[in-house]
């Protein structure tokens, strides 16, 4: 909810919209700037899990924190909620098919907050995911999530990341 208010304030002020996520470590004007922050090796180290997985289910959550069926129309004619629609976000249940880091359960549940910078996962599709702990407004609270600025991608779009992950794993075994 706080994020929606920030986005609304920026848009009302005539400033640029948050069409993409604020990327921690990527802002050259801040003291925590690190040009390598979103490298595969850095994201690998700070992720709780790095997995390959297939999305089994998408469950949209209303502002009350309970599952809520999607009811169009949505903001700006989008096919799914996009920032200002009355949903907190979506949970995605992901079947883990390969583990690069950590010890996840066979199915992990990820939360994607409903904002214009959210990540989208499609049911039935396979992805490489760098999973971390997120802290969201109540009633969601703490949940596993994916950094929208990071290296999580569809499996077909992850050739570079997969190669770098394999190199990291091979280096760790030596």
C-alpha positions as CSV (number, residue, x, y, z in Angstrom):
1,X,0.0,0.0,0.0
2,X,2.9,2.4,0.8
3,X,4.4,1.8,-2.6
4,X,1.1,2.7,-4.3
5,X,1.0,6.0,-2.5
6,X,4.6,6.8,-3.5
7,X,3.9,6.0,-7.1
8,X,0.7,8.1,-7.0
9,X,2.5,11.0,-5.5
10,X,5.2,10.9,-8.2
11,X,2.7,10.7,-11.0
12,X,0.6,13.5,-9.5
13,X,3.7,15.7,-9.2
14,X,4.3,15.2,-12.9
15,X,7.5,13.3,-12.4
16,X,8.5,10.1,-14.2
17,X,6.4,7.0,-13.4
18,X,7.9,4.0,-11.9
19,X,7.7,1.8,-15.0
20,X,10.6,-0.2,-13.7
21,X,11.8,-1.1,-10.2
22,X,14.0,1.0,-8.1
23,X,17.2,-1.1,-8.2
24,X,19.2,-1.1,-5.0
25,X,22.9,-0.6,-5.6
26,X,22.4,0.7,-9.1
27,X,21.8,4.4,-8.2
28,X,25.1,6.2,-8.8
29,X,23.9,9.1,-6.6
30,X,23.7,6.9,-3.4
31,X,26.5,5.8,-1.2
32,X,25.6,2.1,-1.6
33,X,26.2,2.2,-5.4
34,X,27.9,-0.9,-6.7
35,X,28.2,-1.5,-10.4
36,X,28.5,-5.2,-9.8
37,X,25.5,-5.5,-7.5
38,X,23.4,-7.2,-10.2
39,X,26.1,-9.4,-11.5
40,X,25.2,-13.1,-11.4
41,X,27.9,-13.8,-8.9
42,X,26.8,-11.1,-6.5
43,X,23.1,-12.0,-6.8
44,X,24.0,-15.7,-6.3
45,X,25.8,-14.8,-3.0
46,X,22.9,-12.8,-1.6
47,X,20.1,-15.1,-2.7
48,X,18.6,-17.6,-0.3
49,X,17.9,-20.0,-3.2
50,X,18.9,-20.1,-6.8
51,X,16.7,-22.5,-8.7
52,X,15.3,-23.6,-11.9
53,X,11.6,-24.2,-11.6
54,X,8.2,-24.4,-13.3
55,X,5.3,-22.2,-12.2
56,X,2.4,-24.4,-11.1
57,X,-0.1,-21.8,-9.8
58,X,-0.8,-18.1,-9.6
59,X,-3.0,-16.8,-6.7
60,X,-4.0,-13.2,-6.6
61,X,-4.3,-11.6,-3.2
62,X,-6.7,-8.7,-2.4
63,X,-5.9,-5.8,-0.2
64,X,-7.2,-7.8,2.8
65,X,-4.5,-10.4,2.3
66,X,-7.0,-13.1,1.1
67,X,-7.2,-14.8,-2.3
68,X,-9.3,-12.8,-4.7
69,X,-10.3,-13.8,-8.2
70,X,-9.3,-11.4,-10.9
71,X,-12.0,-9.1,-12.1
72,X,-11.2,-6.9,-15.1
73,X,-11.1,-4.2,-16.3
74,X,-7.6,-3.3,-15.0
75,X,-5.6,-0.2,-15.0
76,X,-4.8,1.1,-18.5
77,X,-6.5,-1.9,-20.2
78,X,-3.9,-4.4,-19.0
79,X,-4.8,-8.1,-18.9
80,X,-3.8,-8.5,-15.3
81,X,-3.5,-6.0,-12.3
82,X,-0.9,-3.3,-12.8
83,X,0.0,-1.2,-9.8
84,X,-3.2,0.6,-8.8
85,X,-5.8,-2.2,-9.1
86,X,-7.2,-3.4,-5.8
87,X,-4.8,-6.4,-5.3
88,X,-1.7,-6.7,-3.0
89,X,0.0,-8.9,-5.5
90,X,0.2,-12.6,-6.4
91,X,1.6,-15.7,-4.9
92,X,3.3,-18.1,-7.3
93,X,3.8,-21.8,-6.5
94,X,6.9,-23.0,-8.2
95,X,8.0,-26.6,-8.7
96,X,11.7,-26.8,-8.1
97,X,13.4,-28.8,-10.9
98,X,17.0,-27.9,-10.3
99,X,18.9,-26.4,-7.4
100,X,21.9,-24.1,-7.8
101,X,22.0,-22.7,-4.2
102,X,20.3,-23.5,-0.9
103,X,17.9,-26.2,0.2
104,X,14.4,-25.2,-0.9
105,X,11.4,-27.4,-0.5
106,X,10.1,-29.2,-3.6
107,X,7.6,-26.4,-4.2
108,X,8.4,-22.8,-3.2
109,X,5.8,-20.0,-2.8
110,X,7.0,-16.6,-4.1
111,X,5.2,-13.3,-3.6
112,X,5.2,-10.5,-6.3
113,X,3.8,-7.2,-5.0
114,X,1.3,-5.5,-7.3
115,X,3.2,-2.5,-8.6
116,X,4.3,-1.2,-12.0
117,X,7.7,-2.7,-11.2
118,X,6.5,-6.2,-10.3
119,X,7.8,-9.4,-11.9
120,X,5.5,-11.5,-13.9
121,X,5.6,-15.3,-14.0
122,X,3.4,-17.4,-16.3
123,X,1.8,-20.6,-15.2
124,X,3.4,-23.6,-16.9
125,X,6.6,-21.7,-17.8
126,X,10.1,-22.6,-16.6
127,X,12.4,-20.0,-15.1
128,X,15.8,-19.5,-13.5
129,X,15.1,-17.7,-10.3
130,X,17.3,-15.9,-7.7
131,X,15.1,-16.1,-4.6
132,X,15.4,-13.9,-1.6
133,X,13.5,-13.0,1.5
134,X,11.3,-10.0,1.2
135,X,9.5,-7.8,3.7
136,X,6.1,-6.5,2.5
137,X,3.4,-4.4,4.0
138,X,0.9,-6.3,6.2
139,X,-0.9,-8.7,5.9
140,X,1.7,-10.3,3.6
141,X,4.7,-9.6,5.9
142,X,7.8,-11.7,5.2
143,X,7.7,-13.8,2.0
144,X,10.1,-15.3,-0.6
145,X,10.4,-13.1,-3.6
146,X,12.4,-12.3,-6.7
147,X,14.3,-9.0,-7.2
148,X,12.8,-7.4,-10.3
149,X,16.2,-5.9,-11.2
150,X,18.1,-9.1,-11.0
151,X,18.9,-12.1,-13.1
152,X,15.7,-14.1,-12.8
153,X,14.4,-14.9,-16.3
154,X,12.5,-17.4,-18.3
155,X,14.5,-20.6,-18.9
156,X,14.8,-19.8,-22.6
157,X,16.2,-16.3,-21.9
158,X,18.7,-17.5,-19.3
159,X,21.5,-18.9,-21.4
160,X,24.0,-16.3,-20.1
161,X,22.9,-16.7,-16.5
162,X,23.0,-20.5,-16.7
163,X,26.5,-20.4,-18.1
164,X,27.7,-18.1,-15.3
165,X,25.9,-20.2,-12.7
166,X,27.6,-23.4,-14.0
167,X,31.0,-21.6,-13.8
168,X,30.3,-20.5,-10.2
169,X,29.4,-24.1,-9.3
170,X,32.4,-25.6,-11.1
171,X,34.7,-23.1,-9.2
172,X,33.1,-24.0,-5.9
173,X,33.8,-27.7,-6.5
174,X,37.5,-27.2,-7.2
